[in-house]
């Protein structure tokens, strides 16, 4: 017993619980995936992002997504995974095993069971995007039409172009002067014609300077051509392509509507005919207006390009309107540069005047100081003269001393007047000489 219990080579018996935990007993059934692996993976990711079941998608397509269960961006992605004919055949041949289908395979199989699934999905997507696409096309048509009308009616533009022609004829006098017109491409060369004295000043600046001084009403030229900037962005080829896609989509909607309306039977709850019938009726009216606008735009564009000396049949609209758009931008920039230069000059003149005023004020202060000093000196001199005349120059003590020193003849009290008289004459003579010298 001891040997059996602790033997190093005894055989282990499999426990019944270990048998029950064997992987083979609970192995998950293998999914059946028939379509391309990468395509199946991408579709599975898309379905996971949508977070709706196949049944919800199926019902939404039957009812033409009245509750907006499928966002437009998700519907656009679903179009990329419309079952191909070979996929439909392959999945149909394994329909008895559909319980084993992987998620992507099962989705494609169930969608392929809807009659004209691809056409239904594409026309529903077109319906959802129709208003948005029309909203993208209409502003471009309107911008080109408005620009054509503005170019034909603007008096300010005609006057500005007359000035440009006059400048050109003057500069080319004797060589190519007396021209009757110029190419629109020449408008972009105004900023390249610079002053010969080295200052930052070009022909566009001079044109604006002339307009500012003599034709200020032309400064509002941009208000006459408000649609030009948008028209310059319009690519005519892309515009016609977008309208063509609308035309093609509407044609497909009418074709599918005809097919669905003539089916012998329809699934319960299928609203395709009712919903798309109303949509097609409205869309045809809207699209008809677009086509009328497109035809009118082409006619107006040909007229205006010929009026400005361009070939209406070969001139690209974006290039044509681009000439005017670039000119307007340069026009506005030159006006701003002139304003900056004018303010700079005014500030410099203001500083110069302030400096001149400061110098004048300093000179006046010096003159007043000099005048005060001169007046003070003159006043002191006048006081001196007055003192000399009045005898106050020697003070009161001198006068008292002079009065108390009277001379008398010996033995008498009679003063010696002749001595006093001599002194007085001497004093008078000194004062007279002093005043004369002054």
C-alpha positions in Angstrom: 0.0 0.0 0.0 2.8 2.4 0.9 4.6 1.6 -2.4 1.5 2.1 -4.4 0.8 5.4 -2.7 4.1 7.0 -3.1 5.4 5.4 -6.2 7.1 7.8 -8.7 5.7 5.9 -11.7 2.1 5.4 -10.9 -0.3 6.1 -13.7 -2.8 9.0 -13.2 -6.4 8.3 -13.7 -8.5 10.9 -15.6 -11.1 12.4 -13.4 -14.6 12.5 -14.7 -14.7 16.3 -14.1 -11.7 16.8 -16.3 -13.5 14.9 -19.0 -16.4 17.2 -18.7 -14.1 20.3 -19.0 -12.6 19.1 -22.2 -12.5 21.8 -24.9 -14.0 19.5 -27.5 -17.2 19.2 -25.4 -17.9 23.0 -25.5 -16.3 24.2 -28.7 -18.2 27.0 -30.4 -19.6 26.1 -33.8 -17.4 27.4 -36.6 -18.9 30.4 -38.5 -19.3 30.1 -42.2 -17.7 32.9 -44.2 -18.0 32.8 -47.9 -17.2 36.3 -49.1 -13.7 37.9 -49.4 -12.0 38.1 -46.0 -11.0 41.8 -46.2 -14.5 42.8 -47.5 -16.2 40.8 -44.7 -14.0 42.4 -42.1 -14.7 46.0 -43.2 -18.4 45.3 -43.4 -18.4 43.8 -40.0 -16.8 46.9 -38.6 -19.3 49.1 -40.3 -22.3 47.1 -39.0 -20.8 47.3 -35.5 -20.6 51.1 -35.8 -24.2 51.4 -36.9 -25.4 49.5 -33.8 -28.6 48.4 -35.5 -29.8 44.9 -36.4 -30.3 43.5 -39.9 -34.0 43.5 -39.2 -34.1 47.3 -38.5 -32.1 48.0 -41.6 -34.4 45.8 -43.7 -37.5 47.6 -42.3 -36.0 51.0 -42.8 -35.4 50.3 -46.5 -38.9 49.0 -47.0 -40.4 52.1 -45.3 -37.8 54.4 -47.0 -36.3 55.3 -43.7 -39.1 57.5 -42.5 -37.7 57.4 -39.0 -34.1 58.2 -40.1 -32.7 55.0 -38.6 -29.8 55.0 -41.0 -27.7 58.2 -41.1 -26.6 59.5 -44.5 -23.0 58.8 -43.9 -23.7 55.2 -42.9 -26.0 54.8 -45.9 -23.2 56.0 -48.1 -20.9 53.4 -46.7 -23.5 50.7 -47.1 -23.6 51.4 -50.9 -20.0 50.2 -51.0 -21.2 46.8 -49.8 -24.1 46.1 -52.1 -24.0 42.4 -52.8 -22.3 41.6 -56.1 -23.9 39.0 -58.5 -21.4 36.3 -57.7 -21.8 36.9 -54.0 -25.6 36.6 -54.3 -25.2 33.3 -56.1 -22.7 32.0 -53.7 -24.7 32.9 -50.6 -27.9 31.6 -52.2 -26.3 28.2 -52.8 -25.6 27.9 -49.0 -28.9 29.3 -47.7 -29.6 26.1 -45.9 -26.6 26.9 -43.7 -27.4 30.5 -43.1 -27.5 29.8 -39.4 -23.8 29.4 -39.5 -23.1 32.5 -41.6 -20.7 35.1 -40.2 -22.3 38.4 -39.5 -21.2 40.0 -42.8 -22.3 37.0 -44.9 -25.7 36.9 -43.1 -26.2 40.7 -43.7 -25.5 40.4 -47.4 -27.7 37.4 -47.8 -30.7 39.0 -46.0 -30.3 42.3 -48.0 -30.1 40.3 -51.3 -33.5 39.0 -50.5 -35.0 42.5 -50.9 -36.1 43.1 -54.5 -33.7 45.6 -56.2 -31.9 46.1 -53.0 -29.0 48.0 -54.6 -31.3 50.3 -56.6 -33.5 50.9 -53.6 -30.6 51.8 -51.4 -29.0 54.1 -54.0 -32.2 56.0 -54.8 -33.0 56.4 -51.1 -29.5 57.9 -50.6 -30.1 60.2 -53.6 -33.3 61.4 -52.0 -31.6 62.1 -48.7 -28.8 64.1 -50.4 -30.9 65.9 -53.0 -31.6 69.1 -51.1 -28.0 69.3 -49.9 -26.6 68.9 -53.4 -29.0 71.4 -54.9 -28.0 73.8 -52.1 -24.4 73.4 -53.2 -25.1 74.1 -56.9 -27.6 77.0 -56.7 -25.2 79.5 -55.0 -22.6 78.9 -57.7 -25.1 79.5 -60.4 -26.4 82.6 -58.7 -22.8 84.0 -58.2 -21.9 83.6 -61.9 -25.2 85.1 -63.0 -25.0 88.1 -60.6 -21.4 88.7 -61.6 -22.3 88.8 -65.3 -25.0 91.4 -64.6 -22.7 93.5 -62.4 -19.9 93.6 -64.9 -22.3 94.7 -67.6 -24.0 97.4 -65.5 -21.2 98.9 -63.4 -20.4 102.5 -64.4 -17.7 102.7 -61.8 -15.8 99.8 -63.3 -16.0 101.4 -66.8 -14.6 104.7 -65.5 -11.7 102.9 -63.7 -10.9 101.0 -66.8 -10.9 104.2 -68.8 -8.3 105.6 -66.4 -6.2 102.5 -66.8 -6.3 102.8 -70.6 -5.4 106.5 -70.4 -2.4 105.7 -68.2 -1.3 103.0 -70.6 -1.6 105.2 -73.6 0.4 108.0 -71.9 3.1 105.6 -70.9 3.3 104.1 -74.3 3.1 107.4 -76.1 5.0 107.3 -79.4 5.3 103.5 -79.3 1.9 101.8 -78.8 -0.2 104.7 -77.8 -3.7 105.6 -78.8 -5.0 102.0 -78.0 -8.7 101.4 -77.9 -8.5 98.7 -75.3 -6.4 96.2 -73.5 -6.5 92.6 -72.4 -7.9 91.8 -68.9 -4.7 90.1 -68.1 -3.0 93.5 -68.2 -4.8 94.5 -65.0 -2.6 92.2 -63.0 0.5 94.1 -64.3 -0.4 97.4 -62.7 1.2 96.3 -59.4 4.3 95.2 -61.2 4.9 98.6 -62.8 6.9 100.3 -60.1 8.2 103.9 -59.6 11.7 104.6 -61.0 12.8 106.6 -58.0 13.1 103.6 -55.7 10.2 104.4 -53.5 7.6 101.7 -52.8 5.0 103.1 -55.2 3.5 101.3 -58.2 1.1 102.2 -61.0 -1.9 100.8 -58.9 -0.9 103.2 -56.1 -0.9 106.0 -58.6 -4.2 105.0 -60.0 -5.7 105.0 -56.5 -4.1 108.3 -55.7 -5.7 109.9 -58.8 -9.0 108.4 -57.9 -8.8 109.6 -54.3 -8.0 113.1 -55.4 -10.3 113.5 -58.4 -12.8 110.7 -58.5 -13.5 109.7 -54.9 -16.8 108.1 -55.8 -14.9 105.3 -57.6 -13.4 104.1 -54.3 -16.7 102.2 -53.8 -16.0 100.1 -56.8 -16.1 96.9 -54.8 -19.8 97.5 -53.9 -20.6 97.3 -57.6 -18.9 93.9 -58.0 -19.9 92.2 -54.8 -20.4 88.7 -56.4 -17.1 88.6 -58.2 -15.1 86.9 -55.4 -17.6 84.0 -55.3 -17.8 83.7 -59.0 -14.1 83.4 -59.3 -14.2 80.3 -57.2 -16.7 78.5 -59.4 -15.2 75.8 -61.6 -17.6 75.5 -64.6 -16.6 71.9 -65.4 -17.3 70.8 -61.8 -20.5 72.8 -61.8 -21.8 71.1 -64.9 -20.6 67.7 -63.5 -22.6 68.2 -60.3 -25.7 69.1 -62.3 -25.1 66.1 -64.5 -25.0 63.8 -61.4 -28.3 65.3 -60.3 -29.8 64.6 -63.7 -28.5 61.0 -63.7 -29.7 60.4 -60.1 -33.2 61.7 -60.9 -33.3 59.5 -64.0 -32.5 56.5 -61.9 -35.1 57.4 -59.4 -37.8 57.6 -62.1 -36.6 54.3 -63.6 -36.7 52.5 -60.3 -40.1 54.1 -59.4 -41.5 52.7 -62.7 -40.1 49.2 -61.9 -41.5 49.2 -58.3 -44.9 50.5 -59.4 -45.3 47.8 -62.0 -44.3 44.9 -59.8 -47.1 42.3 -59.6 -46.9 42.3 -55.8 -45.2 44.2 -53.1 -44.0 43.3 -49.6 -46.2 44.4 -46.7 -45.2 47.9 -45.5 -43.2 48.7 -48.7 -43.6 52.5 -49.2 -41.2 53.0 -52.0 -43.8 54.0 -54.6 -45.6 56.4 -52.4 -42.5 58.1 -50.9 -40.5 58.2 -54.1 -43.5 59.2 -56.2 -43.9 62.4 -54.2 -40.1 63.1 -54.2 -39.7 62.6 -57.9 -42.5 65.1 -58.7 -41.0 67.8 -56.5 -37.4 67.1 -57.6 -38.3 67.4 -61.3 -39.6 70.9 -60.6 -36.5 72.0 -58.7 -34.1 70.4 -61.1 -35.9 72.0 -64.1 -35.2 75.4 -62.5 -31.6 74.5 -62.1 -31.3 73.6 -65.8 -32.9 76.9 -66.8 -30.5 78.8 -64.6 -27.6 76.9 -66.1 -28.7 77.7 -69.7 -29.2 81.4 -68.8 -25.8 81.5 -67.1 -24.0 80.1 -70.1 -25.7 82.7 -72.3 -24.9 85.6 -70.0 -21.3 84.4 -69.6 -20.7 84.3 -73.3 -22.1 87.9 -73.7 -20.1 89.4 -70.9 -16.8 87.7 -71.9 -17.2 89.1 -75.5 -18.1 92.5 -74.1 -14.7 92.6 -72.3 -12.8 91.4 -75.4 -12.4 87.7 -74.5 -13.4 84.6 -76.4 -16.7 83.6 -74.9 -16.5 80.1 -76.2 -13.1 79.2 -74.9 -12.5 81.4 -71.8 -12.7 79.6 -68.5 -15.1 81.4 -66.2 -12.9 81.1 -63.2 -10.0 82.7 -65.1 -12.3 85.4 -66.5 -13.7 86.4 -63.1 -10.3 85.8 -61.5 -8.9 88.8 -63.4 -11.5 91.1 -61.8 -11.2 89.5 -58.4 -7.4 90.0 -58.4 -7.8 93.5 -59.6 -10.3 94.3 -56.8 -7.9 92.9 -54.2 -5.0 94.9 -55.6 -7.3 98.0 -55.8 -8.3 97.6 -52.1 -4.7 96.9 -51.0 -3.3 100.0 -52.9 -6.0 102.2 -51.2 -4.9 100.9 -47.8 -1.2 101.5 -48.7 -2.0 105.0 -49.8 -3.9 105.6 -46.5 -1.0 104.3 -44.5 1.5 106.5 -46.4 -0.8 109.5 -46.0 -1.1 109.1 -42.3 2.6 108.6 -42.0 3.2 111.8 -43.9 0.7 113.6 -41.8 2.4 112.4 -38.6 5.8 113.4 -39.9 4.4 116.9 -40.8 2.8 117.1 -37.4 6.0 116.2 -35.6 7.9 118.8 -37.8 5.4 121.5 -36.9 5.7 120.6 -33.2 9.4 120.9 -33.4 9.2 124.2 -35.2 6.7 125.4 -32.6 9.0 124.3 -29.8 11.9 126.1 -31.4 9.8 129.3 -31.8 8.6 129.1 -28.2 12.2 128.6 -27.0 13.3 131.6 -29.1 10.5 133.7 -27.7 11.4 132.7 -24.2 15.0 133.7 -24.8 13.9 137.0 -26.3 11.7 137.8 -23.3 14.5 136.9 -20.9 16.8 139.2 -22.8 14.3 142.0 -22.8 13.7 141.6 -19.1 17.4 141.8 -18.4 17.8 144.8 -20.7 14.8 146.5 -19.0 16.3 145.8 -15.6 19.7 147.3 -16.6 18.0 150.3 -18.1 15.9 150.8 -14.9 19.1 150.7 -12.7 20.8 153.3 -15.0 17.8 155.6 -14.8 17.9 155.4 -11.0 21.5 156.3 -11.1 20.9 159.4 -13.3 18.0 160.5 -11.0 20.2 160.1 -8.0 22.9 162.2 -9.6 20.4 164.9 -10.5 18.8 164.9 -7.1 22.0 164.6 -5.1 20.8 161.5 -3.4 23.8 159.7 -4.8 25.8 160.7 -1.7 23.2 160.0 0.9 21.6 162.2 3.7 24.7 162.2 5.9 26.8 163.8 3.2 24.2 166.6 2.7 24.1 167.2 6.5 27.8 167.4 6.7 27.9 169.8 3.8 25.3 172.0 5.4 27.1 172.0 8.8 30.5 173.1 7.4 29.8 176.7 6.6 32.9 179.0 6.5 32.9 182.3 8.3 35.2 185.3 8.0 37.5 185.6 10.9 35.9 187.6 13.6 32.5 187.6 12.0 29.6 185.2 11.6 29.1 185.9 7.9 29.8 182.8 5.8 32.2 182.8 3.0 29.6 182.6 0.1 32.1 182.7 -2.7 33.6 179.3 -1.6 30.2 177.7 -1.5 29.3 179.1 -4.8 32.5 177.7 -6.3 31.8 174.3 -5.0 28.3 174.4 -6.3 29.5 175.4 -9.7 32.0 172.5 -9.7 29.3 170.0 -8.7 26.9 171.4 -11.4 29.7 171.1 -13.9 30.4 167.5 -13.0 26.7 166.5 -13.2 26.4 168.2 -16.5 29.4 166.4 -17.9 28.2 163.1 -16.6 24.7 163.5 -18.2 26.3 164.6 -21.4 28.5 161.5 -21.5 25.4 159.4 -20.9 
